[in-house]
Amino acid sequence: MGIIGTPVVDLASRALFLDAMVTPDGGVTVKHYIISLNVDIGNINPGWPVDVEATATYNGTTFTAAIQQQRAALAIVGNILYVGYGSMD
């Protein structure tokens, strides 16, 4: 699916953040990766990408990438990156 939502740029850190929905094994597995790119040279920043399913939990509920869609624009408030998802299931 690729990049669906609108990326966001953090000028202070010179980083562009985006969510990419991918199927790394040809369609069997669905993944959401949060990626940070250096806006000056285009390289992926150290520590990125982040596999959302492997890291996101809330009150004991884990993120299931296969049933989530990311359409909303990403946002940065303070030093926190927000990425909105909605269920496809």
PDB file of N, CA, C and O in Angstrom:
ATOM      1  N   MET A   1       0.826  -1.189   0.000  1.00  0.00           N
ATOM      2  CA  MET A   1       0.000   0.000   0.000  1.00  0.00           C
ATOM      3  C   MET A   1       0.870   1.252   0.000  1.00  0.00           C
ATOM      4  O   MET A   1       0.498   2.259  -0.604  1.00  0.00           O
ATOM      5  N   GLY A   2       2.017   1.206   0.666  1.00  0.00           N
ATOM      6  CA  GLY A   2       2.913   2.349   0.669  1.00  0.00           C
ATOM      7  C   GLY A   2       2.556   3.402   1.698  1.00  0.00           C
ATOM      8  O   GLY A   2       2.003   3.096   2.754  1.00  0.00           O
ATOM      9  N   ILE A   3       2.881   4.656   1.373  1.00  0.00           N
ATOM     10  CA  ILE A   3       2.621   5.783   2.258  1.00  0.00           C
ATOM     11  C   ILE A   3       1.194   6.263   1.996  1.00  0.00           C
ATOM     12  O   ILE A   3       0.861   6.648   0.875  1.00  0.00           O
ATOM     13  N   ILE A   4       0.360   6.240   3.024  1.00  0.00           N
ATOM     14  CA  ILE A   4      -1.045   6.603   2.858  1.00  0.00           C
ATOM     15  C   ILE A   4      -1.327   7.986   3.434  1.00  0.00           C
ATOM     16  O   ILE A   4      -1.819   8.860   2.720  1.00  0.00           O
ATOM     17  N   GLY A   5      -1.025   8.198   4.710  1.00  0.00           N
ATOM     18  CA  GLY A   5      -1.276   9.479   5.369  1.00  0.00           C
ATOM     19  C   GLY A   5      -0.235  10.517   4.982  1.00  0.00           C
ATOM     20  O   GLY A   5       0.804  10.187   4.410  1.00  0.00           O
ATOM     21  N   THR A   6      -0.521  11.762   5.298  1.00  0.00           N
ATOM     22  CA  THR A   6       0.395  12.859   5.002  1.00  0.00           C
ATOM     23  C   THR A   6       1.542  12.866   6.001  1.00  0.00           C
ATOM     24  O   THR A   6       1.310  12.911   7.209  1.00  0.00           O
ATOM     25  N   PRO A   7       2.787  12.822   5.508  1.00  0.00           N
ATOM     26  CA  PRO A   7       3.945  12.887   6.409  1.00  0.00           C
ATOM     27  C   PRO A   7       4.017  14.248   7.113  1.00  0.00           C
ATOM     28  O   PRO A   7       3.305  15.187   6.759  1.00  0.00           O
ATOM     29  N   VAL A   8       4.891  14.328   8.112  1.00  0.00           N
ATOM     30  CA  VAL A   8       5.101  15.587   8.827  1.00  0.00           C
ATOM     31  C   VAL A   8       6.606  15.844   8.917  1.00  0.00           C
ATOM     32  O   VAL A   8       7.406  14.918   9.042  1.00  0.00           O
ATOM     33  N   VAL A   9       6.967  17.128   8.849  1.00  0.00           N
ATOM     34  CA  VAL A   9       8.369  17.531   8.958  1.00  0.00           C
ATOM     35  C   VAL A   9       8.585  18.223  10.293  1.00  0.00           C
ATOM     36  O   VAL A   9       7.813  19.096  10.689  1.00  0.00           O
ATOM     37  N   ASP A  10       9.650  17.819  10.983  1.00  0.00           N
ATOM     38  CA  ASP A  10      10.081  18.478  12.211  1.00  0.00           C
ATOM     39  C   ASP A  10      11.344  19.256  11.873  1.00  0.00           C
ATOM     40  O   ASP A  10      12.435  18.688  11.813  1.00  0.00           O
ATOM     41  N   LEU A  11      11.193  20.564  11.651  1.00  0.00           N
ATOM     42  CA  LEU A  11      12.341  21.371  11.239  1.00  0.00           C
ATOM     43  C   LEU A  11      13.437  21.421  12.291  1.00  0.00           C
ATOM     44  O   LEU A  11      14.618  21.509  11.957  1.00  0.00           O
ATOM     45  N   ALA A  12      13.049  21.366  13.569  1.00  0.00           N
ATOM     46  CA  ALA A  12      14.043  21.423  14.641  1.00  0.00           C
ATOM     47  C   ALA A  12      15.031  20.261  14.567  1.00  0.00           C
ATOM     48  O   ALA A  12      16.227  20.448  14.791  1.00  0.00           O
ATOM     49  N   SER A  13      14.539  19.067  14.257  1.00  0.00           N
ATOM     50  CA  SER A  13      15.416  17.894  14.171  1.00  0.00           C
ATOM     51  C   SER A  13      15.824  17.576  12.731  1.00  0.00           C
ATOM     52  O   SER A  13      16.593  16.645  12.490  1.00  0.00           O
ATOM     53  N   ARG A  14      15.305  18.353  11.775  1.00  0.00           N
ATOM     54  CA  ARG A  14      15.595  18.156  10.340  1.00  0.00           C
ATOM     55  C   ARG A  14      15.143  16.767   9.883  1.00  0.00           C
ATOM     56  O   ARG A  14      15.841  16.097   9.122  1.00  0.00           O
ATOM     57  N   ALA A  15      13.952  16.337  10.364  1.00  0.00           N
ATOM     58  CA  ALA A  15      13.455  14.993  10.073  1.00  0.00           C
ATOM     59  C   ALA A  15      12.057  15.036   9.466  1.00  0.00           C
ATOM     60  O   ALA A  15      11.223  15.853   9.854  1.00  0.00           O
ATOM     61  N   LEU A  16      11.819  14.156   8.519  1.00  0.00           N
ATOM     62  CA  LEU A  16      10.496  13.921   7.955  1.00  0.00           C
ATOM     63  C   LEU A  16      10.031  12.567   8.477  1.00  0.00           C
ATOM     64  O   LEU A  16      10.776  11.589   8.413  1.00  0.00           O
ATOM     65  N   PHE A  17       8.806  12.503   8.991  1.00  0.00           N
ATOM     66  CA  PHE A  17       8.252  11.267   9.536  1.00  0.00           C
ATOM     67  C   PHE A  17       7.088  10.814   8.661  1.00  0.00           C
ATOM     68  O   PHE A  17       6.289  11.631   8.203  1.00  0.00           O
ATOM     69  N   LEU A  18       7.000   9.507   8.434  1.00  0.00           N
ATOM     70  CA  LEU A  18       5.917   8.949   7.639  1.00  0.00           C
ATOM     71  C   LEU A  18       5.594   7.544   8.103  1.00  0.00           C
ATOM     72  O   LEU A  18       6.401   6.887   8.760  1.00  0.00           O
ATOM     73  N   ASP A  19       4.383   7.089   7.744  1.00  0.00           N
ATOM     74  CA  ASP A  19       3.973   5.711   8.009  1.00  0.00           C
ATOM     75  C   ASP A  19       3.887   4.999   6.668  1.00  0.00           C
ATOM     76  O   ASP A  19       3.257   5.501   5.737  1.00  0.00           O
ATOM     77  N   ALA A  20       4.512   3.844   6.566  1.00  0.00           N
ATOM     78  CA  ALA A  20       4.428   3.031   5.356  1.00  0.00           C
ATOM     79  C   ALA A  20       3.801   1.687   5.704  1.00  0.00           C
ATOM     80  O   ALA A  20       4.272   0.978   6.593  1.00  0.00           O
ATOM     81  N   MET A  21       2.730   1.349   4.988  1.00  0.00           N
ATOM     82  CA  MET A  21       2.089   0.037   5.148  1.00  0.00           C
ATOM     83  C   MET A  21       2.643  -0.852   4.042  1.00  0.00           C
ATOM     84  O   MET A  21       2.468  -0.568   2.857  1.00  0.00           O
ATOM     85  N   VAL A  22       3.313  -1.933   4.442  1.00  0.00           N
ATOM     86  CA  VAL A  22       4.009  -2.784   3.481  1.00  0.00           C
ATOM     87  C   VAL A  22       3.704  -4.260   3.725  1.00  0.00           C
ATOM     88  O   VAL A  22       3.244  -4.649   4.798  1.00  0.00           O
ATOM     89  N   THR A  23       3.966  -5.055   2.720  1.00  0.00           N
ATOM     90  CA  THR A  23       3.891  -6.511   2.848  1.00  0.00           C
ATOM     91  C   THR A  23       5.261  -7.060   2.459  1.00  0.00           C
ATOM     92  O   THR A  23       5.498  -7.373   1.292  1.00  0.00           O
ATOM     93  N   PRO A  24       6.159  -7.177   3.433  1.00  0.00           N
ATOM     94  CA  PRO A  24       7.545  -7.539   3.133  1.00  0.00           C
ATOM     95  C   PRO A  24       7.744  -8.931   2.553  1.00  0.00           C
ATOM     96  O   PRO A  24       8.805  -9.216   1.998  1.00  0.00           O
ATOM     97  N   ASP A  25       6.738  -9.812   2.671  1.00  0.00           N
ATOM     98  CA  ASP A  25       6.885 -11.175   2.162  1.00  0.00           C
ATOM     99  C   ASP A  25       5.930 -11.463   0.998  1.00  0.00           C
ATOM    100  O   ASP A  25       5.548 -12.611   0.774  1.00  0.00           O
ATOM    101  N   GLY A  26       5.551 -10.422   0.266  1.00  0.00           N
ATOM    102  CA  GLY A  26       4.727 -10.626  -0.918  1.00  0.00           C
ATOM    103  C   GLY A  26       3.233 -10.712  -0.656  1.00  0.00           C
ATOM    104  O   GLY A  26       2.495 -11.209  -1.507  1.00  0.00           O
ATOM    105  N   GLY A  27       2.767 -10.249   0.482  1.00  0.00           N
ATOM    106  CA  GLY A  27       1.340 -10.183   0.731  1.00  0.00           C
ATOM    107  C   GLY A  27       0.812 -11.007   1.879  1.00  0.00           C
ATOM    108  O   GLY A  27      -0.354 -10.860   2.244  1.00  0.00           O
ATOM    109  N   VAL A  28       1.622 -11.868   2.465  1.00  0.00           N
ATOM    110  CA  VAL A  28       1.160 -12.699   3.574  1.00  0.00           C
ATOM    111  C   VAL A  28       1.104 -11.886   4.866  1.00  0.00           C
ATOM    112  O   VAL A  28       0.115 -11.942   5.597  1.00  0.00           O
ATOM    113  N   THR A  29       2.151 -11.143   5.142  1.00  0.00           N
ATOM    114  CA  THR A  29       2.263 -10.352   6.363  1.00  0.00           C
ATOM    115  C   THR A  29       2.084  -8.875   6.040  1.00  0.00           C
ATOM    116  O   THR A  29       2.648  -8.376   5.066  1.00  0.00           O
ATOM    117  N   VAL A  30       1.297  -8.174   6.858  1.00  0.00           N
ATOM    118  CA  VAL A  30       1.123  -6.727   6.719  1.00  0.00           C
ATOM    119  C   VAL A  30       1.875  -6.050   7.859  1.00  0.00           C
ATOM    120  O   VAL A  30       1.762  -6.455   9.016  1.00  0.00           O
ATOM    121  N   LYS A  31       2.636  -5.024   7.525  1.00  0.00           N
ATOM    122  CA  LYS A  31       3.404  -4.278   8.520  1.00  0.00           C
ATOM    123  C   LYS A  31       3.160  -2.788   8.346  1.00  0.00           C
ATOM    124  O   LYS A  31       2.959  -2.309   7.230  1.00  0.00           O
ATOM    125  N   HIS A  32       3.180  -2.058   9.459  1.00  0.00           N
ATOM    126  CA  HIS A  32       3.229  -0.599   9.450  1.00  0.00           C
ATOM    127  C   HIS A  32       4.583  -0.218  10.013  1.00  0.00           C
ATOM    128  O   HIS A  32       4.935  -0.611  11.125  1.00  0.00           O
ATOM    129  N   TYR A  33       5.338   0.544   9.248  1.00  0.00           N
ATOM    130  CA  TYR A  33       6.614   1.057   9.712  1.00  0.00           C
ATOM    131  C   TYR A  33       6.539   2.571   9.807  1.00  0.00           C
ATOM    132  O   TYR A  33       6.098   3.233   8.868  1.00  0.00           O
ATOM    133  N   ILE A  34       6.970   3.123  10.941  1.00  0.00           N
ATOM    134  CA  ILE A  34       7.162   4.556  11.057  1.00  0.00           C
ATOM    135  C   ILE A  34       8.613   4.808  10.659  1.00  0.00           C
ATOM    136  O   ILE A  34       9.534   4.210  11.215  1.00  0.00           O
ATOM    137  N   ILE A  35       8.800   5.695   9.699  1.00  0.00           N
ATOM    138  CA  ILE A  35      10.126   5.955   9.147  1.00  0.00           C
ATOM    139  C   ILE A  35      10.463   7.429   9.359  1.00  0.00           C
ATOM    140  O   ILE A  35       9.598   8.296   9.230  1.00  0.00           O
ATOM    141  N   SER A  36      11.714   7.703   9.681  1.00  0.00           N
ATOM    142  CA  SER A  36      12.211   9.059   9.830  1.00  0.00           C
ATOM    143  C   SER A  36      13.355   9.262   8.844  1.00  0.00           C
ATOM    144  O   SER A  36      14.340   8.523   8.855  1.00  0.00           O
ATOM    145  N   LEU A  37      13.209  10.274   7.993  1.00  0.00           N
ATOM    146  CA  LEU A  37      14.232  10.584   6.994  1.00  0.00           C
ATOM    147  C   LEU A  37      14.874  11.924   7.308  1.00  0.00           C
ATOM    148  O   LEU A  37      14.200  12.856   7.746  1.00  0.00           O
ATOM    149  N   ASN A  38      16.171  12.017   7.086  1.00  0.00           N
ATOM    150  CA  ASN A  38      16.886  13.287   7.208  1.00  0.00           C
ATOM    151  C   ASN A  38      16.495  14.152   6.013  1.00  0.00           C
ATOM    152  O   ASN A  38      16.703  13.746   4.869  1.00  0.00           O
ATOM    153  N   VAL A  39      15.928  15.345   6.258  1.00  0.00           N
ATOM    154  CA  VAL A  39      15.455  16.183   5.156  1.00  0.00           C
ATOM    155  C   VAL A  39      16.581  16.801   4.340  1.00  0.00           C
ATOM    156  O   VAL A  39      16.347  17.265   3.225  1.00  0.00           O
ATOM    157  N   ASP A  40      17.784  16.815   4.868  1.00  0.00           N
ATOM    158  CA  ASP A  40      18.906  17.406   4.147  1.00  0.00           C
ATOM    159  C   ASP A  40      19.546  16.448   3.147  1.00  0.00           C
ATOM    160  O   ASP A  40      19.953  16.854   2.059  1.00  0.00           O
ATOM    161  N   ILE A  41      19.633  15.160   3.529  1.00  0.00           N
ATOM    162  CA  ILE A  41      20.320  14.209   2.645  1.00  0.00           C
ATOM    163  C   ILE A  41      19.455  13.021   2.222  1.00  0.00           C
ATOM    164  O   ILE A  41      19.855  12.250   1.350  1.00  0.00           O
ATOM    165  N   GLY A  42      18.269  12.862   2.832  1.00  0.00           N
ATOM    166  CA  GLY A  42      17.348  11.803   2.425  1.00  0.00           C
ATOM    167  C   GLY A  42      17.587  10.443   3.043  1.00  0.00           C
ATOM    168  O   GLY A  42      16.833   9.509   2.768  1.00  0.00           O
ATOM    169  N   ASN A  43      18.608  10.299   3.867  1.00  0.00           N
ATOM    170  CA  ASN A  43      18.896   9.015   4.508  1.00  0.00           C
ATOM    171  C   ASN A  43      17.908   8.733   5.636  1.00  0.00           C
ATOM    172  O   ASN A  43      17.351   9.657   6.227  1.00  0.00           O
ATOM    173  N   ILE A  44      17.695   7.446   5.930  1.00  0.00           N
ATOM    174  CA  ILE A  44      16.902   7.065   7.092  1.00  0.00           C
ATOM    175  C   ILE A  44      17.704   7.404   8.339  1.00  0.00           C
ATOM    176  O   ILE A  44      18.888   7.079   8.437  1.00  0.00           O
ATOM    177  N   ASN A  45      17.048   8.062   9.293  1.00  0.00           N
ATOM    178  CA  ASN A  45      17.719   8.451  10.537  1.00  0.00           C
ATOM    179  C   ASN A  45      18.014   7.234  11.413  1.00  0.00           C
ATOM    180  O   ASN A  45      17.288   6.242  11.360  1.00  0.00           O
ATOM    181  N   PRO A  46      19.075   7.304  12.217  1.00  0.00           N
ATOM    182  CA  PRO A  46      19.412   6.196  13.123  1.00  0.00           C
ATOM    183  C   PRO A  46      18.247   5.865  14.058  1.00  0.00           C
ATOM    184  O   PRO A  46      17.571   6.764  14.559  1.00  0.00           O
ATOM    185  N   GLY A  47      18.019   4.575  14.287  1.00  0.00           N
ATOM    186  CA  GLY A  47      16.948   4.115  15.161  1.00  0.00           C
ATOM    187  C   GLY A  47      15.619   3.892  14.458  1.00  0.00           C
ATOM    188  O   GLY A  47      14.648   3.472  15.086  1.00  0.00           O
ATOM    189  N   TRP A  48      15.568   4.165  13.181  1.00  0.00           N
ATOM    190  CA  TRP A  48      14.354   4.009  12.392  1.00  0.00           C
ATOM    191  C   TRP A  48      14.618   3.002  11.280  1.00  0.00           C
ATOM    192  O   TRP A  48      15.777   2.827  10.903  1.00  0.00           O
ATOM    193  N   PRO A  49      13.628   2.346  10.748  1.00  0.00           N
ATOM    194  CA  PRO A  49      12.204   2.469  11.023  1.00  0.00           C
ATOM    195  C   PRO A  49      11.786   1.721  12.298  1.00  0.00           C
ATOM    196  O   PRO A  49      12.531   0.905  12.842  1.00  0.00           O
ATOM    197  N   VAL A  50      10.571   2.033  12.747  1.00  0.00           N
ATOM    198  CA  VAL A  50       9.980   1.365  13.897  1.00  0.00           C
ATOM    199  C   VAL A  50       8.811   0.523  13.409  1.00  0.00           C
ATOM    200  O   VAL A  50       7.920   1.032  12.729  1.00  0.00           O
ATOM    201  N   ASP A  51       8.808  -0.760  13.751  1.00  0.00           N
ATOM    202  CA  ASP A  51       7.708  -1.668  13.439  1.00  0.00           C
ATOM    203  C   ASP A  51       6.612  -1.430  14.473  1.00  0.00           C
ATOM    204  O   ASP A  51       6.782  -1.772  15.643  1.00  0.00           O
ATOM    205  N   VAL A  52       5.488  -0.846  14.053  1.00  0.00           N
ATOM    206  CA  VAL A  52       4.439  -0.445  14.992  1.00  0.00           C
ATOM    207  C   VAL A  52       3.872  -1.649  15.736  1.00  0.00           C
ATOM    208  O   VAL A  52       3.667  -1.579  16.948  1.00  0.00           O
ATOM    209  N   GLU A  53       3.617  -2.738  15.042  1.00  0.00           N
ATOM    210  CA  GLU A  53       3.038  -3.917  15.698  1.00  0.00           C
ATOM    211  C   GLU A  53       3.968  -4.490  16.766  1.00  0.00           C
ATOM    212  O   GLU A  53       3.507  -5.018  17.778  1.00  0.00           O
ATOM    213  N   ALA A  54       5.256  -4.387  16.542  1.00  0.00           N
ATOM    214  CA  ALA A  54       6.225  -4.935  17.497  1.00  0.00           C
ATOM    215  C   ALA A  54       6.403  -4.048  18.726  1.00  0.00           C
ATOM    216  O   ALA A  54       6.942  -4.501  19.736  1.00  0.00           O
ATOM    217  N   THR A  55       5.954  -2.781  18.657  1.00  0.00           N
ATOM    218  CA  THR A  55       6.229  -1.867  19.760  1.00  0.00           C
ATOM    219  C   THR A  55       5.005  -1.228  20.404  1.00  0.00           C
ATOM    220  O   THR A  55       5.097  -0.766  21.541  1.00  0.00           O
ATOM    221  N   ALA A  56       3.873  -1.182  19.728  1.00  0.00           N
ATOM    222  CA  ALA A  56       2.722  -0.430  20.245  1.00  0.00           C
ATOM    223  C   ALA A  56       1.754  -1.305  21.035  1.00  0.00           C
ATOM    224  O   ALA A  56       1.261  -2.317  20.537  1.00  0.00           O
ATOM    225  N   THR A  57       1.492  -0.895  22.273  1.00  0.00           N
ATOM    226  CA  THR A  57       0.465  -1.524  23.105  1.00  0.00           C
ATOM    227  C   THR A  57      -0.229  -0.432  23.897  1.00  0.00           C
ATOM    228  O   THR A  57       0.341   0.632  24.138  1.00  0.00           O
ATOM    229  N   TYR A  58      -1.477  -0.704  24.306  1.00  0.00           N
ATOM    230  CA  TYR A  58      -2.219   0.241  25.144  1.00  0.00           C
ATOM    231  C   TYR A  58      -3.153  -0.544  26.039  1.00  0.00           C
ATOM    232  O   TYR A  58      -4.021  -1.271  25.556  1.00  0.00           O
ATOM    233  N   ASN A  59      -2.979  -0.401  27.330  1.00  0.00           N
ATOM    234  CA  ASN A  59      -3.812  -1.110  28.314  1.00  0.00           C
ATOM    235  C   ASN A  59      -3.916  -2.608  28.020  1.00  0.00           C
ATOM    236  O   ASN A  59      -4.994  -3.190  28.137  1.00  0.00           O
ATOM    237  N   GLY A  60      -2.815  -3.221  27.645  1.00  0.00           N
ATOM    238  CA  GLY A  60      -2.797  -4.651  27.373  1.00  0.00           C
ATOM    239  C   GLY A  60      -3.243  -5.046  25.979  1.00  0.00           C
ATOM    240  O   GLY A  60      -3.208  -6.227  25.635  1.00  0.00           O
ATOM    241  N   THR A  61      -3.666  -4.078  25.163  1.00  0.00           N
ATOM    242  CA  THR A  61      -4.085  -4.360  23.788  1.00  0.00           C
ATOM    243  C   THR A  61      -2.922  -4.077  22.851  1.00  0.00           C
ATOM    244  O   THR A  61      -2.326  -3.000  22.900  1.00  0.00           O
ATOM    245  N   THR A  62      -2.602  -5.035  22.005  1.00  0.00           N
ATOM    246  CA  THR A  62      -1.509  -4.849  21.060  1.00  0.00           C
ATOM    247  C   THR A  62      -2.056  -4.386  19.711  1.00  0.00           C
ATOM    248  O   THR A  62      -3.196  -4.682  19.353  1.00  0.00           O
ATOM    249  N   PHE A  63      -1.244  -3.674  18.992  1.00  0.00           N
ATOM    250  CA  PHE A  63      -1.561  -3.182  17.666  1.00  0.00           C
ATOM    251  C   PHE A  63      -1.485  -4.344  16.679  1.00  0.00           C
ATOM    252  O   PHE A  63      -0.491  -5.070  16.658  1.00  0.00           O
ATOM    253  N   THR A  64      -2.511  -4.527  15.872  1.00  0.00           N
ATOM    254  CA  THR A  64      -2.523  -5.575  14.843  1.00  0.00           C
ATOM    255  C   THR A  64      -2.510  -4.897  13.477  1.00  0.00           C
ATOM    256  O   THR A  64      -3.530  -4.379  13.025  1.00  0.00           O
ATOM    257  N   ALA A  65      -1.366  -4.903  12.832  1.00  0.00           N
ATOM    258  CA  ALA A  65      -1.178  -4.161  11.585  1.00  0.00           C
ATOM    259  C   ALA A  65      -2.129  -4.604  10.479  1.00  0.00           C
ATOM    260  O   ALA A  65      -2.572  -3.773   9.686  1.00  0.00           O
ATOM    261  N   ALA A  66      -2.449  -5.883  10.409  1.00  0.00           N
ATOM    262  CA  ALA A  66      -3.268  -6.407   9.315  1.00  0.00           C
ATOM    263  C   ALA A  66      -4.675  -5.819   9.281  1.00  0.00           C
ATOM    264  O   ALA A  66      -5.317  -5.827   8.230  1.00  0.00           O
ATOM    265  N   ILE A  67      -5.168  -5.308  10.413  1.00  0.00           N
ATOM    266  CA  ILE A  67      -6.536  -4.777  10.437  1.00  0.00           C
ATOM    267  C   ILE A  67      -6.569  -3.265  10.651  1.00  0.00           C
ATOM    268  O   ILE A  67      -7.631  -2.699  10.908  1.00  0.00           O
ATOM    269  N   GLN A  68      -5.415  -2.610  10.548  1.00  0.00           N
ATOM    270  CA  GLN A  68      -5.346  -1.163  10.749  1.00  0.00           C
ATOM    271  C   GLN A  68      -4.997  -0.448   9.448  1.00  0.00           C
ATOM    272  O   GLN A  68      -4.235  -0.956   8.625  1.00  0.00           O
ATOM    273  N   GLN A  69      -5.566   0.728   9.282  1.00  0.00           N
ATOM    274  CA  GLN A  69      -5.274   1.587   8.143  1.00  0.00           C
ATOM    275  C   GLN A  69      -4.827   2.935   8.676  1.00  0.00           C
ATOM    276  O   GLN A  69      -5.371   3.421   9.668  1.00  0.00           O
ATOM    277  N   GLN A  70      -3.859   3.536   8.042  1.00  0.00           N
ATOM    278  CA  GLN A  70      -3.350   4.836   8.467  1.00  0.00           C
ATOM    279  C   GLN A  70      -3.668   5.846   7.375  1.00  0.00           C
ATOM    280  O   GLN A  70      -3.045   5.816   6.314  1.00  0.00           O
ATOM    281  N   ARG A  71      -4.625   6.740   7.611  1.00  0.00           N
ATOM    282  CA  ARG A  71      -5.035   7.737   6.614  1.00  0.00           C
ATOM    283  C   ARG A  71      -4.787   9.168   7.070  1.00  0.00           C
ATOM    284  O   ARG A  71      -4.512  10.040   6.246  1.00  0.00           O
ATOM    285  N   ALA A  72      -4.879   9.414   8.352  1.00  0.00           N
ATOM    286  CA  ALA A  72      -4.757  10.788   8.856  1.00  0.00           C
ATOM    287  C   ALA A  72      -3.325  11.304   8.720  1.00  0.00           C
ATOM    288  O   ALA A  72      -2.368  10.530   8.685  1.00  0.00           O
ATOM    289  N   ALA A  73      -3.203  12.623   8.645  1.00  0.00           N
ATOM    290  CA  ALA A  73      -1.879  13.232   8.616  1.00  0.00           C
ATOM    291  C   ALA A  73      -1.169  12.997   9.948  1.00  0.00           C
ATOM    292  O   ALA A  73      -1.799  13.016  11.005  1.00  0.00           O
ATOM    293  N   LEU A  74       0.137  12.777   9.893  1.00  0.00           N
ATOM    294  CA  LEU A  74       0.932  12.670  11.104  1.00  0.00           C
ATOM    295  C   LEU A  74       1.080  14.062  11.705  1.00  0.00           C
ATOM    296  O   LEU A  74       0.978  15.061  10.992  1.00  0.00           O
ATOM    297  N   ALA A  75       1.320  14.135  13.012  1.00  0.00           N
ATOM    298  CA  ALA A  75       1.473  15.424  13.690  1.00  0.00           C
ATOM    299  C   ALA A  75       2.551  15.319  14.760  1.00  0.00           C
ATOM    300  O   ALA A  75       2.793  14.250  15.319  1.00  0.00           O
ATOM    301  N   ILE A  76       3.184  16.438  15.028  1.00  0.00           N
ATOM    302  CA  ILE A  76       4.154  16.523  16.111  1.00  0.00           C
ATOM    303  C   ILE A  76       3.694  17.636  17.043  1.00  0.00           C
ATOM    304  O   ILE A  76       3.489  18.776  16.623  1.00  0.00           O
ATOM    305  N   VAL A  77       3.536  17.285  18.310  1.00  0.00           N
ATOM    306  CA  VAL A  77       3.173  18.257  19.341  1.00  0.00           C
ATOM    307  C   VAL A  77       4.227  18.135  20.431  1.00  0.00           C
ATOM    308  O   VAL A  77       4.387  17.076  21.039  1.00  0.00           O
ATOM    309  N   GLY A  78       4.937  19.218  20.671  1.00  0.00           N
ATOM    310  CA  GLY A  78       6.077  19.132  21.586  1.00  0.00           C
ATOM    311  C   GLY A  78       7.126  18.245  20.927  1.00  0.00           C
ATOM    312  O   GLY A  78       7.563  18.510  19.807  1.00  0.00           O
ATOM    313  N   ASN A  79       7.516  17.209  21.620  1.00  0.00           N
ATOM    314  CA  ASN A  79       8.455  16.236  21.052  1.00  0.00           C
ATOM    315  C   ASN A  79       7.793  14.893  20.814  1.00  0.00           C
ATOM    316  O   ASN A  79       8.476  13.872  20.736  1.00  0.00           O
ATOM    317  N   ILE A  80       6.468  14.878  20.696  1.00  0.00           N
ATOM    318  CA  ILE A  80       5.730  13.618  20.524  1.00  0.00           C
ATOM    319  C   ILE A  80       5.171  13.536  19.110  1.00  0.00           C
ATOM    320  O   ILE A  80       4.519  14.465  18.633  1.00  0.00           O
ATOM    321  N   LEU A  81       5.433  12.415  18.449  1.00  0.00           N
ATOM    322  CA  LEU A  81       4.902  12.142  17.113  1.00  0.00           C
ATOM    323  C   LEU A  81       3.589  11.392  17.263  1.00  0.00           C
ATOM    324  O   LEU A  81       3.535  10.366  17.941  1.00  0.00           O
ATOM    325  N   TYR A  82       2.526  11.895  16.637  1.00  0.00           N
ATOM    326  CA  TYR A  82       1.217  11.250  16.660  1.00  0.00           C
ATOM    327  C   TYR A  82       0.907  10.689  15.287  1.00  0.00           C
ATOM    328  O   TYR A  82       1.073  11.366  14.273  1.00  0.00           O
ATOM    329  N   VAL A  83       0.447   9.422  15.264  1.00  0.00           N
ATOM    330  CA  VAL A  83       0.065   8.750  14.033  1.00  0.00           C
ATOM    331  C   VAL A  83      -1.304   8.114  14.277  1.00  0.00           C
ATOM    332  O   VAL A  83      -1.440   7.237  15.129  1.00  0.00           O
ATOM    333  N   GLY A  84      -2.306   8.553  13.535  1.00  0.00           N
ATOM    334  CA  GLY A  84      -3.657   8.056  13.728  1.00  0.00           C
ATOM    335  C   GLY A  84      -3.962   6.835  12.866  1.00  0.00           C
ATOM    336  O   GLY A  84      -3.591   6.788  11.693  1.00  0.00           O
ATOM    337  N   TYR A  85      -4.635   5.853  13.447  1.00  0.00           N
ATOM    338  CA  TYR A  85      -5.028   4.635  12.728  1.00  0.00           C
ATOM    339  C   TYR A  85      -6.527   4.389  12.930  1.00  0.00           C
ATOM    340  O   TYR A  85      -7.112   4.839  13.915  1.00  0.00           O
ATOM    341  N   GLY A  86      -7.130   3.678  11.997  1.00  0.00           N
ATOM    342  CA  GLY A  86      -8.515   3.246  12.117  1.00  0.00           C
ATOM    343  C   GLY A  86      -8.624   1.810  11.657  1.00  0.00           C
ATOM    344  O   GLY A  86      -7.879   1.381  10.776  1.00  0.00           O
ATOM    345  N   SER A  87      -9.537   1.067  12.238  1.00  0.00           N
ATOM    346  CA  SER A  87      -9.662  -0.354  11.947  1.00  0.00           C
ATOM    347  C   SER A  87     -10.305  -0.606  10.587  1.00  0.00           C
ATOM    348  O   SER A  87     -11.235   0.099  10.195  1.00  0.00           O
ATOM    349  N   MET A  88      -9.807  -1.608   9.871  1.00  0.00           N
ATOM    350  CA  MET A  88     -10.412  -2.065   8.612  1.00  0.00           C
ATOM    351  C   MET A  88     -11.272  -3.291   8.860  1.00  0.00           C
ATOM    352  O   MET A  88     -11.915  -3.790   7.937  1.00  0.00           O
ATOM    353  N   ASP A  89     -11.293  -3.783  10.089  1.00  0.00           N
ATOM    354  CA  ASP A  89     -11.998  -5.019  10.404  1.00  0.00           C
ATOM    355  C   ASP A  89     -13.360  -4.737  10.961  1.00  0.00           C
ATOM    356  O   ASP A  89     -14.099  -5.667  11.283  1.00  0.00           O
TER     357      ASP A  89
END
